[in-house]
Amino acid sequence: MTARVALFRAREDATASAARLRRLGFSVACLPAIEIKAQAVRPSRTRYDAVVATSGKAFLGDGPSDTSPPLYVVGARTARAAKARGWRLASTPAPDAAKLIETLNGALRPGASVLYLAGRDRKGTIEAALESAFALEIVEAYAAEARAAWSPAETRALASCVAALHYSRRSAGLAAALAKVSGAEARFLELVHVCLSRDVAEPLDAAGAAGIAIAETADEAGLFRALSRSLGGFPSLGASRI
């Protein structure tokens, strides 16, 4: 029987990960712990010197009416989502927040007006780095809201899983809470929980999960390698590595 892996990411994020897992021979159960909801975007200005986004989710709803300001983003997925909404990039997508900050500091004059299309739940790295140099305005364009419960079908799908991948501390903790609410806590704790980092794993450890594995590198490839080690190889590749 094909090993089944649970993903608790928001459905928009889980789709690509699920496809990669299936190519490696796994079956996948997508059991989102959060739902992404677009927020109304109402900037205070009509024009900005630059606009910043770190996630494609920033473009799920109706964004600023003016798409002419230079746009700086993190990640190719964010770039694709922005282009689909009519934006043009001012530079190639930055690989991470640190590179984005470096690019903005080099491209913009001190005091330039910058609009940050952010998520409600976020790290403060970008705003902390930019607000002292620029006239920064933060508009929350989307929110990752916790789900109240899984459906009966989702709870049944969890019962058929042997492992789970965890990408964030928040979704890991919410998944543990959802399992308890859905009456599936015992089965949830029996899974092999593969985590992006030790920080991500902490809510699972606190919940009593015994089978926790930590990726050696904090990226999806590292997660998949840790999953392979935990389950004895990829179903389609045996003990091959990626």
Contacts in CASP RR format, 6 or more apart in sequence:
PFRMAT RR
TARGET T0000
AUTHOR 0000-0000-0000
METHOD contacts of the structure
MODEL  1
MTARVALFRAREDATASAARLRRLGFSVACLPAIEIKAQAVRPSRTRYDA
VVATSGKAFLGDGPSDTSPPLYVVGARTARAAKARGWRLASTPAPDAAKL
IETLNGALRPGASVLYLAGRDRKGTIEAALESAFALEIVEAYAAEARAAW
SPAETRALASCVAALHYSRRSAGLAAALAKVSGAEARFLELVHVCLSRDV
AEPLDAAGAAGIAIAETADEAGLFRALSRSLGGFPSLGASRI
2 25 0 8 1.000
2 26 0 8 1.000
2 27 0 8 1.000
2 235 0 8 1.000
3 26 0 8 1.000
3 27 0 8 1.000
3 162 0 8 1.000
3 163 0 8 1.000
3 231 0 8 1.000
3 235 0 8 1.000
4 26 0 8 1.000
4 27 0 8 1.000
4 28 0 8 1.000
4 29 0 8 1.000
4 157 0 8 1.000
4 160 0 8 1.000
4 161 0 8 1.000
4 162 0 8 1.000
4 163 0 8 1.000
5 21 0 8 1.000
5 26 0 8 1.000
5 27 0 8 1.000
5 28 0 8 1.000
5 29 0 8 1.000
5 161 0 8 1.000
5 162 0 8 1.000
5 163 0 8 1.000
5 164 0 8 1.000
5 165 0 8 1.000
5 227 0 8 1.000
6 28 0 8 1.000
6 29 0 8 1.000
6 31 0 8 1.000
6 157 0 8 1.000
6 158 0 8 1.000
6 161 0 8 1.000
6 163 0 8 1.000
6 164 0 8 1.000
6 165 0 8 1.000
6 191 0 8 1.000
7 14 0 8 1.000
7 17 0 8 1.000
7 18 0 8 1.000
7 21 0 8 1.000
7 28 0 8 1.000
7 29 0 8 1.000
7 30 0 8 1.000
7 31 0 8 1.000
7 164 0 8 1.000
7 165 0 8 1.000
8 31 0 8 1.000
8 32 0 8 1.000
8 33 0 8 1.000
8 164 0 8 1.000
8 165 0 8 1.000
8 166 0 8 1.000
8 171 0 8 1.000
8 172 0 8 1.000
8 174 0 8 1.000
8 175 0 8 1.000
9 17 0 8 1.000
9 30 0 8 1.000
9 32 0 8 1.000
9 33 0 8 1.000
9 34 0 8 1.000
9 167 0 8 1.000
9 168 0 8 1.000
9 171 0 8 1.000
10 32 0 8 1.000
10 34 0 8 1.000
10 35 0 8 1.000
10 36 0 8 1.000
10 144 0 8 1.000
10 171 0 8 1.000
11 30 0 8 1.000
11 32 0 8 1.000
11 35 0 8 1.000
11 36 0 8 1.000
12 36 0 8 1.000
12 57 0 8 1.000
13 167 0 8 1.000
14 30 0 8 1.000
14 32 0 8 1.000
15 30 0 8 1.000
17 165 0 8 1.000
17 220 0 8 1.000
18 28 0 8 1.000
18 30 0 8 1.000
20 220 0 8 1.000
20 224 0 8 1.000
21 28 0 8 1.000
21 224 0 8 1.000
22 28 0 8 1.000
23 236 0 8 1.000
24 224 0 8 1.000
24 234 0 8 1.000
24 235 0 8 1.000
24 236 0 8 1.000
24 237 0 8 1.000
24 242 0 8 1.000
25 234 0 8 1.000
25 235 0 8 1.000
25 236 0 8 1.000
26 234 0 8 1.000
26 235 0 8 1.000
29 154 0 8 1.000
29 157 0 8 1.000
29 158 0 8 1.000
29 160 0 8 1.000
29 161 0 8 1.000
31 150 0 8 1.000
31 154 0 8 1.000
31 157 0 8 1.000
31 158 0 8 1.000
31 175 0 8 1.000
31 178 0 8 1.000
32 147 0 8 1.000
33 146 0 8 1.000
33 147 0 8 1.000
33 171 0 8 1.000
33 173 0 8 1.000
33 174 0 8 1.000
33 175 0 8 1.000
33 178 0 8 1.000
34 144 0 8 1.000
34 145 0 8 1.000
34 146 0 8 1.000
34 147 0 8 1.000
34 170 0 8 1.000
34 171 0 8 1.000
34 174 0 8 1.000
35 144 0 8 1.000
35 145 0 8 1.000
35 147 0 8 1.000
36 57 0 8 1.000
36 60 0 8 1.000
36 142 0 8 1.000
36 143 0 8 1.000
36 144 0 8 1.000
36 145 0 8 1.000
37 142 0 8 1.000
37 143 0 8 1.000
37 145 0 8 1.000
38 57 0 8 1.000
38 60 0 8 1.000
38 61 0 8 1.000
38 62 0 8 1.000
38 141 0 8 1.000
38 142 0 8 1.000
39 119 0 8 1.000
39 120 0 8 1.000
39 140 0 8 1.000
39 141 0 8 1.000
39 142 0 8 1.000
39 143 0 8 1.000
40 62 0 8 1.000
41 61 0 8 1.000
41 62 0 8 1.000
41 63 0 8 1.000
41 64 0 8 1.000
41 117 0 8 1.000
41 139 0 8 1.000
41 141 0 8 1.000
42 139 0 8 1.000
43 64 0 8 1.000
43 115 0 8 1.000
43 137 0 8 1.000
43 139 0 8 1.000
44 137 0 8 1.000
45 113 0 8 1.000
45 115 0 8 1.000
45 137 0 8 1.000
46 66 0 8 1.000
47 66 0 8 1.000
47 69 0 8 1.000
47 113 0 8 1.000
48 69 0 8 1.000
48 113 0 8 1.000
48 114 0 8 1.000
48 115 0 8 1.000
48 137 0 8 1.000
49 69 0 8 1.000
49 70 0 8 1.000
49 108 0 8 1.000
49 109 0 8 1.000
49 112 0 8 1.000
49 113 0 8 1.000
49 114 0 8 1.000
50 69 0 8 1.000
50 70 0 8 1.000
50 71 0 8 1.000
50 72 0 8 1.000
50 90 0 8 1.000
50 104 0 8 1.000
50 107 0 8 1.000
50 108 0 8 1.000
50 112 0 8 1.000
50 113 0 8 1.000
50 114 0 8 1.000
50 115 0 8 1.000
51 64 0 8 1.000
51 69 0 8 1.000
51 70 0 8 1.000
51 71 0 8 1.000
51 72 0 8 1.000
51 87 0 8 1.000
51 114 0 8 1.000
51 115 0 8 1.000
51 116 0 8 1.000
51 117 0 8 1.000
52 71 0 8 1.000
52 72 0 8 1.000
52 73 0 8 1.000
52 100 0 8 1.000
52 104 0 8 1.000
52 114 0 8 1.000
52 115 0 8 1.000
52 116 0 8 1.000
52 117 0 8 1.000
52 126 0 8 1.000
52 130 0 8 1.000
53 59 0 8 1.000
53 71 0 8 1.000
53 72 0 8 1.000
53 73 0 8 1.000
53 74 0 8 1.000
53 78 0 8 1.000
53 82 0 8 1.000
53 116 0 8 1.000
53 117 0 8 1.000
53 141 0 8 1.000
54 73 0 8 1.000
54 74 0 8 1.000
54 75 0 8 1.000
54 78 0 8 1.000
54 97 0 8 1.000
54 100 0 8 1.000
54 118 0 8 1.000
54 122 0 8 1.000
54 126 0 8 1.000
55 74 0 8 1.000
55 77 0 8 1.000
55 78 0 8 1.000
55 119 0 8 1.000
55 142 0 8 1.000
56 73 0 8 1.000
56 77 0 8 1.000
56 78 0 8 1.000
56 80 0 8 1.000
56 81 0 8 1.000
56 82 0 8 1.000
57 81 0 8 1.000
57 119 0 8 1.000
57 141 0 8 1.000
57 142 0 8 1.000
58 78 0 8 1.000
58 81 0 8 1.000
58 82 0 8 1.000
58 117 0 8 1.000
58 118 0 8 1.000
58 119 0 8 1.000
58 141 0 8 1.000
58 142 0 8 1.000
59 78 0 8 1.000
59 81 0 8 1.000
59 82 0 8 1.000
59 84 0 8 1.000
59 85 0 8 1.000
59 87 0 8 1.000
59 117 0 8 1.000
59 141 0 8 1.000
60 81 0 8 1.000
60 141 0 8 1.000
60 142 0 8 1.000
61 141 0 8 1.000
61 142 0 8 1.000
63 85 0 8 1.000
63 117 0 8 1.000
63 141 0 8 1.000
64 115 0 8 1.000
67 85 0 8 1.000
67 86 0 8 1.000
67 87 0 8 1.000
67 88 0 8 1.000
69 115 0 8 1.000
70 90 0 8 1.000
70 107 0 8 1.000
71 82 0 8 1.000
71 87 0 8 1.000
71 88 0 8 1.000
71 89 0 8 1.000
71 90 0 8 1.000
72 89 0 8 1.000
72 90 0 8 1.000
72 91 0 8 1.000
72 94 0 8 1.000
72 100 0 8 1.000
72 103 0 8 1.000
72 104 0 8 1.000
72 107 0 8 1.000
73 79 0 8 1.000
73 82 0 8 1.000
73 89 0 8 1.000
73 93 0 8 1.000
73 94 0 8 1.000
73 100 0 8 1.000
74 93 0 8 1.000
74 94 0 8 1.000
74 95 0 8 1.000
74 96 0 8 1.000
74 97 0 8 1.000
74 99 0 8 1.000
74 100 0 8 1.000
75 93 0 8 1.000
75 94 0 8 1.000
75 95 0 8 1.000
76 93 0 8 1.000
78 93 0 8 1.000
79 89 0 8 1.000
79 93 0 8 1.000
82 89 0 8 1.000
83 89 0 8 1.000
90 107 0 8 1.000
91 103 0 8 1.000
91 107 0 8 1.000
94 100 0 8 1.000
94 103 0 8 1.000
97 123 0 8 1.000
97 125 0 8 1.000
97 126 0 8 1.000
98 125 0 8 1.000
100 126 0 8 1.000
101 125 0 8 1.000
101 126 0 8 1.000
101 129 0 8 1.000
101 130 0 8 1.000
104 114 0 8 1.000
104 130 0 8 1.000
104 134 0 8 1.000
105 133 0 8 1.000
108 114 0 8 1.000
108 134 0 8 1.000
110 133 0 8 1.000
110 134 0 8 1.000
111 133 0 8 1.000
111 134 0 8 1.000
111 135 0 8 1.000
112 134 0 8 1.000
112 135 0 8 1.000
113 134 0 8 1.000
113 135 0 8 1.000
113 137 0 8 1.000
114 130 0 8 1.000
114 134 0 8 1.000
114 135 0 8 1.000
114 136 0 8 1.000
114 137 0 8 1.000
115 137 0 8 1.000
115 139 0 8 1.000
116 126 0 8 1.000
116 127 0 8 1.000
116 130 0 8 1.000
116 136 0 8 1.000
116 137 0 8 1.000
116 138 0 8 1.000
116 139 0 8 1.000
117 139 0 8 1.000
117 141 0 8 1.000
118 126 0 8 1.000
118 127 0 8 1.000
118 138 0 8 1.000
118 139 0 8 1.000
118 140 0 8 1.000
118 141 0 8 1.000
119 140 0 8 1.000
119 141 0 8 1.000
119 142 0 8 1.000
119 143 0 8 1.000
119 144 0 8 1.000
120 140 0 8 1.000
120 142 0 8 1.000
120 143 0 8 1.000
120 144 0 8 1.000
121 143 0 8 1.000
121 144 0 8 1.000
121 170 0 8 1.000
127 136 0 8 1.000
127 138 0 8 1.000
130 136 0 8 1.000
144 170 0 8 1.000
146 174 0 8 1.000
147 174 0 8 1.000
147 178 0 8 1.000
148 181 0 8 1.000
149 178 0 8 1.000
149 181 0 8 1.000
149 182 0 8 1.000
150 158 0 8 1.000
150 178 0 8 1.000
150 181 0 8 1.000
150 182 0 8 1.000
150 184 0 8 1.000
154 182 0 8 1.000
155 182 0 8 1.000
155 183 0 8 1.000
155 184 0 8 1.000
158 179 0 8 1.000
158 182 0 8 1.000
158 184 0 8 1.000
158 187 0 8 1.000
158 188 0 8 1.000
159 184 0 8 1.000
159 187 0 8 1.000
161 191 0 8 1.000
162 191 0 8 1.000
162 192 0 8 1.000
162 231 0 8 1.000
163 191 0 8 1.000
163 192 0 8 1.000
163 193 0 8 1.000
163 194 0 8 1.000
163 227 0 8 1.000
163 230 0 8 1.000
163 231 0 8 1.000
164 175 0 8 1.000
164 188 0 8 1.000
164 191 0 8 1.000
164 192 0 8 1.000
164 193 0 8 1.000
164 194 0 8 1.000
165 194 0 8 1.000
165 223 0 8 1.000
165 227 0 8 1.000
166 172 0 8 1.000
166 175 0 8 1.000
166 193 0 8 1.000
166 194 0 8 1.000
166 195 0 8 1.000
166 196 0 8 1.000
166 200 0 8 1.000
166 201 0 8 1.000
166 204 0 8 1.000
167 196 0 8 1.000
167 200 0 8 1.000
167 220 0 8 1.000
167 223 0 8 1.000
168 196 0 8 1.000
168 200 0 8 1.000
169 199 0 8 1.000
169 200 0 8 1.000
169 202 0 8 1.000
169 203 0 8 1.000
172 193 0 8 1.000
172 195 0 8 1.000
172 200 0 8 1.000
172 201 0 8 1.000
172 203 0 8 1.000
172 204 0 8 1.000
173 203 0 8 1.000
173 204 0 8 1.000
173 207 0 8 1.000
175 188 0 8 1.000
176 185 0 8 1.000
176 188 0 8 1.000
176 203 0 8 1.000
176 204 0 8 1.000
176 207 0 8 1.000
176 209 0 8 1.000
179 185 0 8 1.000
179 187 0 8 1.000
179 188 0 8 1.000
179 189 0 8 1.000
180 188 0 8 1.000
185 207 0 8 1.000
188 209 0 8 1.000
189 207 0 8 1.000
189 208 0 8 1.000
189 209 0 8 1.000
189 210 0 8 1.000
191 209 0 8 1.000
191 211 0 8 1.000
192 211 0 8 1.000
192 213 0 8 1.000
192 227 0 8 1.000
192 230 0 8 1.000
192 231 0 8 1.000
193 201 0 8 1.000
193 204 0 8 1.000
193 209 0 8 1.000
193 211 0 8 1.000
193 212 0 8 1.000
193 213 0 8 1.000
194 213 0 8 1.000
194 214 0 8 1.000
194 215 0 8 1.000
194 223 0 8 1.000
194 226 0 8 1.000
194 227 0 8 1.000
194 230 0 8 1.000
195 201 0 8 1.000
195 204 0 8 1.000
195 212 0 8 1.000
195 213 0 8 1.000
195 214 0 8 1.000
195 215 0 8 1.000
195 223 0 8 1.000
196 215 0 8 1.000
196 218 0 8 1.000
196 219 0 8 1.000
196 223 0 8 1.000
197 214 0 8 1.000
197 215 0 8 1.000
197 218 0 8 1.000
198 214 0 8 1.000
201 212 0 8 1.000
201 214 0 8 1.000
204 212 0 8 1.000
205 212 0 8 1.000
213 226 0 8 1.000
213 227 0 8 1.000
213 229 0 8 1.000
213 230 0 8 1.000
214 226 0 8 1.000
215 222 0 8 1.000
215 223 0 8 1.000
215 225 0 8 1.000
215 226 0 8 1.000
216 222 0 8 1.000
216 225 0 8 1.000
216 226 0 8 1.000
217 225 0 8 1.000
221 242 0 8 1.000
224 234 0 8 1.000
224 242 0 8 1.000
225 241 0 8 1.000
225 242 0 8 1.000
228 234 0 8 1.000
228 239 0 8 1.000
228 241 0 8 1.000
228 242 0 8 1.000
232 238 0 8 1.000
232 239 0 8 1.000
233 239 0 8 1.000
233 240 0 8 1.000
234 240 0 8 1.000
234 242 0 8 1.000
END
